[in-house]
C-alpha cells in the first residue's frame, strides 16, 4: 500500500493511491464505496476489441469499474501498478503516471503470446473528485506496448 496518511496529504491524492491498491489487489472492493461515486464515468481506450473481446464501451458505475478491474486482473496475473510520477493534485483533479507489470494468463483470442509472458507498459491516469468521491477517471495507457507484448498486433 502506498497511502501515507501524513499530515497535509490531500484527500484526492490518498484516494488516487487507493485506486493503485485496488488495481494491485490490496484493497477490498467494498472499500471503494468511501471514495468512488456510484455513478463514476471511466474513459479508457478500446483495447478489448484488439485482443478479440467484445468492446465493453464506457464504464459508468462503481460496479462497472470493479468488474473492469477484475477482468484486467484475470488477464494479467500478478498485476502490479507502481505510481510514478505523482500523484499530483490541483483542485478537484488528481493525476499520476504509472508503470504496470504482470504475467499474461492466456485467453485473449487475438493474442499470440504464450501464457506466462511477462508484460510491462506505462500510462497516466487522471481523476476528478466531487464531495470527496471520484466521479470521473481517465486512463491513458501505452496500448501499443501492451498489444506488442501480447503479440496482438
Helices and strands as residue ranges (DSSP letters): H 11-23, G 29-34, E 36-43, H 47-50, H 62-75, E 76-90, E 93-104, E 118-130, E 133-141, H 143-149
